[in-house]
Amino acid sequence: MPSNREISSILKTLSELMELHGKTSFKTKSYASAAFQIGRLDDEVENLARPQLEKIINKSIIPKIMELKETGTLEMLEELIELTPPGIFEMMRIKGLGGKKLGLIWKKAGIENLEALLEACKNNELAQLNGFGEKTQQNILKSIEYYNANTNKFHLATVARDGEKIVESLKRVFKSDQVSLCGELRRQCNVVSGIEILCTLPSKKVIAKKSELPHLIIKSSSANEIKGHTINEIPFTIYVTSEEEYFYTLFKMTGNEEHVNKIISRVKDSYSVYESEEQIYKAAEVSYVLPEMRENLAEWDFIKKEKANNLVTDGDILGVVHNHTTWSDGIDTLKNFADACIRKGFQYAVISDHSKNAHYAGGLTEEQIIRQQEEIDALNKKIAPFKIFKSIECDILIDGNLDYNNDFLKRFDLVIISVHQSLKMDEEKATKRLLRAIENPYTTILGHMTGRKLLVRSGFPVDYKKIIDACAANNVIIEINANPYRLDMDYSHIPYALKKGVMISVNPDAHSIGEIDNIHWGITSARKGGLTKDMTWNAMTLKEIEKWLKNRRRRQT
């Protein structure tokens, strides 16, 4: 049977094609909802009994799941694919182009591929189509340009494990330690172009042993490199160097270019054989810089203060902040979520289901929140010393107000504020909107600062210095949303936040127990920006957090 990820993708495509071909709206939404829910499951669908599935998705979808189990595909999907021009499928990847709009573009304007759509936007032709207009045309043009700029790029979380597997396999098969990731992947960039590896293994020997490297599909090779892709379609390049030049080449190929050039410019001996990367930095008369920090950004301050050992680590995080349960759009109950956090060794969790304005995500009314908080109180008595903090992910409305009044916000231990709707704003409007929300006395944490989704949409523009300054003035924490498809705030803004004394919280934005592990990707991004343990809010102990919140509440009153 296909995996959850594959089932989710199939149902999502079916939903989009049904909408494209004018099928019933209710049915298309049912398939889209099922795709979303299955994509978030921790347990594989094939291991779930029918009654369990019926609690998760519409009963009418169950027969399609059974069909997938038996055949690996859906007859309805195959029929719709036959009716759809091939170029439409790439157009479906463009943010903001739903099935209805695509149907109009295809059937009314005769546009059947992305290149033609781009030309239509540039020539002001799409704006003339009924139901569109210049503003919609401009938004579609921006989305196409963003898509084209990010084609053939991958989220770090998608690529990292494949890269590690290749390195592990080469080391095991050839019993060599001189094999390492390099480039963007070694620097743990949020988005990467593929897998790059450096080794001292002759390419002919690697080719000869390819049967022992089954997850690699080799497409070409030369004396200096091997190219191909993994079984997951991730492109890789294995570079070959000599043993004498290994560490110097590893340093150069890890990058980034600006960092490398600055270090090399300080090395007096123009050529030398290095036995480690540490020797290169020693020759440059500076402290060693960890690969993830080599971005010509935060590392120079660390070199001066020699505080790289204080960078935050996965193990420093003691609390799981920003989580959703079955009260809104999460898939695990409060009790199950708390139990999972306890098993993982955390001291506390912050439950922040969606607020009432987020009706699309099961946002909570005031009455529902009161009931949820009663459940939390009862649960906390049973699970002590572990503690659940009462929170909410409160929507920042278009005018910067929050969607509960301040009298009601007093009920929460802390409040996370986020923008979820009306994302199309210029910098001035977006900045004013956030500033007003930050200045609310009950705001505790600013969630995903720009609303970006990596490789899908760029975030709305903000004057990040003004935002950080406001957080400093109002004692508001800034979130690194650790969802690997967000990683928002961007690590490049961390140095300024630290300079202003603003604490950062690395939050999984978990909608399931499995997503608690998102914290790892947030830590990876945080380290790139130089985040230290002492400036990481949820690296504080439970007692420290309670004291911090108590002091803040005292200032509110």
NUTOR-600660 format. One record per residue (C-alpha): x, y, z; chain; residue in three letters. Coordinates in pm, whole numbers, plus 50000, padded with zeros to 5 digits. Each point is the difference from the previous one (the first is absolute). Example, Ala and Ser with C-alpha at 12.3 -4.5 7.8 and 13.67 -1.06 7.14 Angstrom:
2
    c1    c2    c3 kette rest
 51230 49550 50780     A  ALA
 50137 50344 49934     A  SER
This chain:
557
    c1    c2    c3 kette rest
 50000 50000 50000     A  MET
 50125 50353 49931     A  PRO
 50143 50193 50295     A  SER
 49804 50275 50176     A  ASN
 50199 50259 49809     A  ARG
 49915 49834 49668     A  GLU
 49631 49959 50089     A  ILE
 49983 50364 50104     A  SER
 50160 50110 49672     A  SER
 49762 49784 49794     A  ILE
 49689 50130 50177     A  LEU
 50121 50360 49976     A  LYS
 50058 49963 49626     A  THR
 49658 49839 49959     A  LEU
 49835 50287 50186     A  SER
 50177 50259 49784     A  GLU
 49912 49822 49676     A  LEU
 49637 49960 50105     A  MET
 49980 50374 50064     A  GLU
 50177 50069 49670     A  LEU
 49741 49794 49814     A  HIS
 49705 50156 50182     A  GLY
 49903 49714 50230     A  LYS
 49783 50052 50309     A  THR
 50157 50239 50250     A  SER
 49904 49785 50302     A  PHE
 50176 49694 49857     A  LYS
 50316 50190 49910     A  THR
 50019 50141 50353     A  LYS
 49953 49653 50149     A  SER
 50298 49867 49805     A  TYR
 50210 50306 50086     A  ALA
 49917 49961 50369     A  SER
 50086 49628 49992     A  ALA
 50333 50079 49831     A  ALA
 50082 50253 50271     A  PHE
 49906 49772 50290     A  GLN
 50180 49692 49865     A  ILE
 50312 50204 49928     A  GLY
 50025 50085 50371     A  ARG
 49947 49650 50141     A  LEU
 50280 49840 50199     A  ASP
 49865 49646 49943     A  ASP
 49990 49858 49648     A  GLU
 49649 49968 49855     A  VAL
 50053 49632 49923     A  GLU
 50034 49937 50376     A  ASN
 49671 50171 50088     A  LEU
 49669 49818 50032     A  ALA
 49697 50141 49815     A  ARG
 49842 50148 50318     A  PRO
 50324 50190 50065     A  GLN
 50002 50133 49644     A  LEU
 49638 50113 50027     A  GLU
 50096 50224 50292     A  LYS
 50260 50171 49783     A  ILE
 49844 50031 49653     A  ILE
 49655 50010 49838     A  ASN
 49846 49652 49971     A  LYS
 49945 50052 49628     A  SER
 50378 50006 49946     A  ILE
 50062 49658 50161     A  ILE
 49922 49802 49679     A  PRO
 50264 50205 49817     A  LYS
 50254 49912 50270     A  ILE
 49912 49634 49950     A  MET
 50042 50040 49623     A  GLU
 50342 50153 50057     A  LEU
 50091 49711 50227     A  LYS
 49903 49746 49734     A  GLU
 50121 50170 49681     A  THR
 50238 50277 50103     A  GLY
 49799 50257 49804     A  THR
 49646 50132 49945     A  LEU
 49798 49943 49685     A  GLU
 49835 50342 50036     A  MET
 50341 50165 50023     A  LEU
 50130 49822 49690     A  GLU
 49692 50113 49803     A  GLU
 50047 50363 50101     A  LEU
 50372 49986 49918     A  ILE
 49909 49882 49648     A  GLU
 49773 50304 49958     A  LEU
 50264 50249 50120     A  THR
 50274 50159 49782     A  PRO
 50345 49905 50139     A  PRO
 50107 50362 50055     A  GLY
 49712 50061 50241     A  ILE
 50167 49785 50265     A  PHE
 50294 50239 50032     A  GLU
 49757 50293 50010     A  MET
 49831 49832 50297     A  MET
 50318 50058 50202     A  ARG
 49961 50378 49983     A  ILE
 49887 50151 50330     A  LYS
 49660 50166 49971     A  GLY
 49887 49806 49693     A  LEU
 49715 49779 50116     A  GLY
 49801 49766 49779     A  GLY
 49735 50256 49911     A  LYS
 50247 50265 49885     A  LYS
 50202 49741 49811     A  LEU
 49684 49880 49829     A  GLY
 49926 50353 49878     A  LEU
 50359 50055 49885     A  ILE
 49997 49674 49808     A  TRP
 49649 49993 49857     A  LYS
 49940 50372 49943     A  LYS
 50349 50123 49910     A  ALA
 50135 49678 49848     A  GLY
 50313 50009 50218     A  ILE
 50134 49649 50061     A  GLU
 50351 50047 50140     A  ASN
 50197 50217 50239     A  LEU
 50205 50175 49732     A  GLU
 49683 50117 49823     A  ALA
 49851 50116 50330     A  LEU
 50313 50200 50081     A  LEU
 49984 50170 49660     A  GLU
 49629 50075 50046     A  ALA
 50077 50172 50332     A  CYS
 50288 50201 49856     A  LYS
 49789 50109 49702     A  ASN
 49707 50104 50224     A  ASN
 49777 49740 49833     A  GLU
 49895 49812 50312     A  LEU
 49857 50318 50155     A  ALA
 49749 50017 49714     A  GLN
 49855 49659 50087     A  LEU
 49666 50015 50178     A  ASN
 50046 49941 50373     A  GLY
 50362 50113 50014     A  PHE
 50134 50357 49975     A  GLY
 50335 50175 50032     A  GLU
 50050 49927 50372     A  LYS
 49935 49626 49958     A  THR
 50223 49996 49693     A  GLN
 50283 50166 50193     A  GLN
 49967 49751 50288     A  ASN
 50009 49706 49757     A  ILE
 50305 50149 49827     A  LEU
 50183 50031 50334     A  LYS
 49908 49640 50089     A  SER
 50132 49873 49665     A  ILE
 50327 50191 50042     A  GLU
 50038 49863 50355     A  TYR
 49930 49647 49874     A  TYR
 50253 50031 49716     A  ASN
 50265 50137 50237     A  ALA
 49955 49701 50232     A  ASN
 49962 49719 49747     A  THR
 50230 49705 50073     A  ASN
 50046 50105 50361     A  LYS
 49909 49797 50308     A  PHE
 49921 50052 50367     A  HIS
 50289 49903 50226     A  LEU
 49779 49748 50179     A  ALA
 49925 49827 49667     A  THR
 50365 49956 49908     A  VAL
 50193 49964 50326     A  ALA
 49936 49631 50067     A  ARG
 50087 49897 49643     A  ASP
 50328 50189 50027     A  GLY
 50086 49835 50330     A  GLU
 49921 49656 49854     A  LYS
 50239 50051 49708     A  ILE
 50283 50107 50232     A  VAL
 49933 49707 50235     A  GLU
 49992 49753 49709     A  SER
 50323 50125 49843     A  LEU
 50178 49987 50336     A  LYS
 49872 49649 50065     A  ARG
 50072 49854 49656     A  VAL
 50346 50156 49961     A  PHE
 50096 50019 50368     A  LYS
 50107 50360 49955     A  SER
 49956 50298 50230     A  ASP
 50078 50253 49729     A  GLN
 49641 50029 49881     A  VAL
 49789 50302 50091     A  SER
 49704 50208 49897     A  LEU
 50098 50339 49863     A  CYS
 49830 50307 49852     A  GLY
 49652 50114 50104     A  GLU
 49912 49672 50168     A  LEU
 50303 50006 50228     A  ARG
 49916 50359 50090     A  ARG
 49645 49882 50079     A  GLN
 49838 50264 49779     A  CYS
 49620 50021 50023     A  ASN
 49971 49924 49628     A  VAL
 50257 49805 49796     A  VAL
 50056 49915 49633     A  SER
 50095 49639 50067     A  GLY
 50260 49785 50171     A  ILE
 50372 50076 49969     A  GLU
 50262 49764 50138     A  ILE
 50379 50014 50005     A  LEU
 50216 49688 50025     A  CYS
 50344 49862 49918     A  THR
 49861 49686 49835     A  LEU
 50089 49949 49632     A  PRO
 49680 50029 49797     A  SER
 50070 49668 49824     A  LYS
 49996 49820 50337     A  LYS
 49667 50160 50092     A  VAL
 49849 49896 49665     A  ILE
 50130 49646 50045     A  ALA
 49823 49974 50337     A  LYS
 49669 50159 49894     A  LYS
 49814 49675 50071     A  SER
 50082 50060 50368     A  GLU
 49856 50351 49976     A  LEU
 49641 49913 49898     A  PRO
 49850 50337 50091     A  HIS
 50223 50174 49742     A  LEU
 49915 50021 49630     A  ILE
 50320 50105 49822     A  ILE
 49952 50189 49673     A  LYS
 50352 50118 49910     A  SER
 50356 49996 50128     A  SER
 50349 50131 49936     A  SER
 50329 49986 50187     A  ALA
 49893 50296 50215     A  ASN
 49629 49949 50064     A  GLU
 49700 49768 49991     A  ILE
 49648 50128 49931     A  LYS
 49657 49846 50039     A  GLY
 49698 49998 50225     A  HIS
 49873 49804 50297     A  THR
 49701 49767 49987     A  ILE
 49805 50298 50137     A  ASN
 50096 50206 49691     A  GLU
 50241 50226 50190     A  ILE
 50296 50097 49777     A  PRO
 50348 49933 50135     A  PHE
 50358 50075 49901     A  THR
 50294 49814 50152     A  ILE
 50323 50197 49958     A  TYR
 50337 49825 50009     A  VAL
 50320 50155 50137     A  THR
 50339 49878 50124     A  SER
 50066 49907 50361     A  GLU
 50251 50286 50031     A  GLU
 49746 50261 49887     A  GLU
 49695 49849 50168     A  TYR
 49953 50239 50294     A  PHE
 50088 50315 49807     A  TYR
 49761 49899 49719     A  THR
 49731 49912 50255     A  LEU
 50038 50345 50155     A  PHE
 49973 50173 49661     A  LYS
 49710 49789 49874     A  MET
 49801 50043 50320     A  THR
 49991 50377 49943     A  GLY
 49848 50240 49998     A  ASN
 50223 50188 49759     A  GLU
 50021 50322 50203     A  GLU
 50092 49814 50318     A  HIS
 50263 49791 49821     A  VAL
 50160 50302 49835     A  ASN
 50025 50189 50330     A  LYS
 50172 49708 50172     A  ILE
 50236 49930 49709     A  ILE
 50101 50367 49987     A  SER
 50130 49966 50357     A  ARG
 50211 49690 49931     A  VAL
 50364 50102 49953     A  LYS
 50120 49670 49851     A  ASP
 49841 49991 49653     A  SER
 50033 49622 49978     A  TYR
 50014 49741 50270     A  SER
 49877 49650 50073     A  VAL
 49740 50009 50276     A  TYR
 49910 49704 50218     A  GLU
 49670 50155 50111     A  SER
 49780 50302 49936     A  GLU
 50095 50125 50345     A  GLU
 50358 50042 49873     A  GLN
 49876 50232 49724     A  ILE
 49832 50229 50252     A  TYR
 50306 49985 50222     A  LYS
 50212 50108 49703     A  ALA
 49759 50291 49954     A  ALA
 50045 50082 50371     A  GLU
 49628 49973 50078     A  VAL
 49785 49755 50195     A  SER
 49848 49703 49820     A  TYR
 49659 50068 49845     A  VAL
 49739 49724 49988     A  LEU
 49882 49920 49645     A  PRO
 49642 50116 50058     A  GLU
 50120 50346 50102     A  MET
 50213 50067 49692     A  ARG
 49762 50252 49842     A  GLU
 50202 50322 50039     A  ASN
 49741 50105 50255     A  LEU
 50016 49915 50371     A  ALA
 50329 49812 50010     A  GLU
 50230 50303 50026     A  TRP
 49843 50110 50328     A  ASP
 50040 49645 50129     A  PHE
 50365 49996 49897     A  ILE
 50063 50318 50201     A  LYS
 49819 49878 50310     A  LYS
 50090 49630 49965     A  GLU
 49649 49890 50094     A  LYS
 49927 49743 49728     A  ALA
 49979 49727 50264     A  ASN
 49692 50177 50140     A  ASN
 49792 49955 49684     A  LEU
 49661 49850 50081     A  VAL
 49961 49625 49942     A  THR
 49705 49764 49967     A  ASP
 50066 49873 50351     A  GLY
 49974 50349 50150     A  ASP
 49628 50031 49922     A  ILE
 49795 49922 50312     A  LEU
 49654 50112 49887     A  GLY
 49786 49937 49692     A  VAL
 49847 50336 49909     A  VAL
 49725 50069 49742     A  HIS
 49795 49684 49954     A  ASN
 49655 49913 49866     A  HIS
 49770 49723 50120     A  THR
 49664 49853 49902     A  THR
 49845 50310 50154     A  TRP
 50083 50177 49671     A  SER
 50185 49848 49702     A  ASP
 50241 49763 50176     A  GLY
 49956 49624 49981     A  ILE
 50096 49903 50357     A  ASP
 49815 50061 50324     A  THR
 50137 50213 50282     A  LEU
 50070 49690 50206     A  LYS
 50178 49814 49720     A  ASN
 50206 50306 49914     A  PHE
 50106 50052 50360     A  ALA
 50090 49632 50036     A  ASP
 50219 50021 49689     A  ALA
 50183 50305 50136     A  CYS
 50059 49822 50330     A  ILE
 50137 49692 49820     A  ARG
 50240 50223 49808     A  LYS
 50131 50150 50324     A  GLY
 49855 50352 49980     A  PHE
 49896 50192 50313     A  GLN
 49706 50196 49857     A  TYR
 49786 50064 49692     A  ALA
 49818 50309 49877     A  VAL
 49666 49914 49839     A  ILE
 49901 50274 49759     A  SER
 49706 49892 49789     A  ASP
 49861 50236 49737     A  HIS
 49790 50301 50096     A  SER
 49643 50066 49888     A  LYS
 50089 50198 49686     A  ASN
 50172 49689 49859     A  ALA
 49667 49829 49932     A  HIS
 50162 49800 49717     A  TYR
 50225 49834 50262     A  ALA
 49734 49937 50264     A  GLY
 50077 50321 50188     A  GLY
 49864 50005 50354     A  LEU
 49717 50215 50130     A  THR
 50021 50147 50348     A  GLU
 49772 49724 50132     A  GLU
 50222 49728 49851     A  GLN
 50311 50157 50150     A  ILE
 49845 49999 50347     A  ILE
 49927 49628 49961     A  ARG
 50350 49930 49868     A  GLN
 50157 50182 50293     A  GLN
 49791 49796 50242     A  GLU
 50136 49685 49834     A  GLU
 50356 50134 50030     A  ILE
 49951 50075 50371     A  ASP
 49876 49647 50063     A  ALA
 50277 49846 49793     A  LEU
 50276 50201 50168     A  ASN
 49899 49850 50336     A  LYS
 50056 49651 49859     A  LYS
 50324 50053 49808     A  ILE
 50201 50215 50243     A  ALA
 50287 50089 50012     A  PRO
 49952 50037 49624     A  PHE
 49788 50305 49921     A  LYS
 49777 50116 49715     A  ILE
 49984 50377 49959     A  PHE
 49674 50151 49875     A  LYS
 50058 50192 49683     A  SER
 49843 50091 49668     A  ILE
 50132 50077 49653     A  GLU
 49814 50327 49968     A  CYS
 49932 50139 49653     A  ASP
 50135 50344 49922     A  ILE
 49711 50167 49819     A  LEU
 50055 50230 49702     A  ILE
 50003 50309 50226     A  ASP
 50249 49847 50244     A  GLY
 49745 49920 50270     A  ASN
 49971 49649 50142     A  LEU
 49681 49799 49965     A  ASP
 49919 49985 50373     A  TYR
 49967 50303 50225     A  ASN
 50258 50065 50271     A  ASN
 49766 49899 50281     A  ASP
 49981 49653 49849     A  PHE
 50372 49982 49916     A  LEU
 50067 50026 50375     A  LYS
 49888 49636 50030     A  ARG
 50310 49868 49822     A  PHE
 50342 49930 50147     A  ASP
 50148 50137 49679     A  LEU
 49881 50112 49656     A  VAL
 50163 49923 49665     A  ILE
 49900 50240 49722     A  ILE
 50014 49917 49628     A  SER
 49876 50121 49663     A  VAL
 49804 49735 49811     A  HIS
 49777 50193 49761     A  GLN
 50028 50305 49771     A  SER
 50368 49932 49935     A  LEU
 50033 50224 49695     A  LYS
 50135 50321 50155     A  MET
 50272 50249 49923     A  ASP
 50277 50054 50255     A  GLU
 49839 50304 50161     A  GLU
 49662 49831 50057     A  LYS
 50154 49673 50117     A  ALA
 50234 50176 50243     A  THR
 49723 50217 50147     A  LYS
 49777 49694 50039     A  ARG
 50266 49808 50192     A  LEU
 50107 50297 50210     A  LEU
 49648 50058 50128     A  ARG
 49962 49633 50093     A  ALA
 50341 49991 50171     A  ILE
 49901 50301 50210     A  GLU
 49697 49820 50141     A  ASN
 50088 49948 50369     A  PRO
 49894 49634 49987     A  TYR
 50220 49903 49705     A  THR
 50275 49762 50113     A  THR
 50143 49847 49681     A  ILE
 50001 50117 49638     A  LEU
 49933 49694 49783     A  GLY
 50140 49941 49649     A  HIS
 50100 50361 49937     A  MET
 49948 50017 49621     A  THR
 49758 49715 49929     A  GLY
 50234 49851 49744     A  ARG
 49986 49641 49874     A  LYS
 50334 49900 49854     A  LEU
 49988 49913 49628     A  LEU
 49629 50088 49995     A  VAL
 49973 50369 50080     A  ARG
 50226 50275 50122     A  SER
 49894 50166 50322     A  GLY
 49832 50338 50012     A  PHE
 50262 50277 50018     A  PRO
 50067 50156 50340     A  VAL
 50247 50246 50144     A  ASP
 50155 49733 50220     A  TYR
 50207 50249 50200     A  LYS
 49685 50190 50101     A  LYS
 49830 49671 50088     A  ILE
 50294 49882 50212     A  ILE
 50031 50342 50165     A  ASP
 49631 49984 50094     A  ALA
 50043 49650 50143     A  CYS
 50292 50128 50208     A  ALA
 49797 50296 50126     A  ALA
 49698 49784 50089     A  ASN
 50187 49695 50134     A  ASN
 49857 49780 49725     A  VAL
 50174 49677 49898     A  ILE
 50046 49919 49631     A  ILE
 49928 49652 49872     A  GLU
 50210 49798 49765     A  ILE
 49721 49792 49853     A  ASN
 50180 49667 49969     A  ALA
 49766 49853 49740     A  ASN
 50261 49914 49732     A  PRO
 49779 50161 49736     A  TYR
 49996 50332 50190     A  ARG
 50313 50056 50215     A  LEU
 49869 50349 50066     A  ASP
 50155 50235 50135     A  MET
 50291 49966 49762     A  ASP
 50333 49924 50165     A  TYR
 50153 50312 49841     A  SER
 49796 50217 50241     A  HIS
 50115 49820 50315     A  ILE
 50320 50205 50052     A  PRO
 49802 50325 50014     A  TYR
 49746 49847 50240     A  ALA
 50280 49887 50231     A  LEU
 50162 50342 49979     A  LYS
 49671 50150 50120     A  LYS
 49963 49746 50281     A  GLY
 49696 49827 49850     A  VAL
 49960 49636 50100     A  MET
 49915 49736 49739     A  ILE
 49774 49699 50046     A  SER
 50056 49701 49770     A  VAL
 49648 49868 49945     A  ASN
 49887 49691 49807     A  PRO
 49653 50133 49908     A  ASP
 49902 49638 50053     A  ALA
 49664 49878 49874     A  HIS
 50082 49641 50096     A  SER
 50227 49812 50238     A  ILE
 50239 49924 49715     A  GLY
 50046 50370 49928     A  GLU
 50152 50062 50343     A  ILE
 50322 49892 49830     A  ASP
 49980 50310 49778     A  ASN
 50199 50162 50280     A  ILE
 50315 49850 49846     A  HIS
 49960 50203 49680     A  TRP
 49938 50316 50197     A  GLY
 50316 49943 50202     A  ILE
 50196 49944 49679     A  THR
 49882 50335 49865     A  SER
 50050 50173 50336     A  ALA
 50363 49890 50018     A  ARG
 50066 50154 49659     A  LYS
 49899 50335 50143     A  GLY
 50207 49957 50316     A  GLY
 49722 49933 50251     A  LEU
 50143 49908 50339     A  THR
 49841 49791 50272     A  LYS
 49970 50295 50239     A  ASP
 49792 50197 49745     A  MET
 49770 49708 49917     A  THR
 49674 50043 50191     A  TRP
 49892 49636 50002     A  ASN
 50343 49886 50115     A  ALA
 49898 50133 50341     A  MET
 49886 49755 50265     A  THR
 49636 49977 50106     A  LEU
 50071 50199 50316     A  LYS
 50180 50269 49801     A  GLU
 49713 50024 49751     A  ILE
 49744 50027 50281     A  GLU
 50203 50278 50161     A  LYS
 50042 50180 49666     A  TRP
 49624 49988 49930     A  LEU
 49918 50110 50355     A  LYS
 50228 50303 49970     A  ASN
 49852 50090 49664     A  ARG
 49644 49973 50128     A  ARG
 50094 50224 50293     A  ARG
 50113 50266 49753     A  ARG
 49676 49962 49802     A  GLN
 49793 50087 50306     A  THR
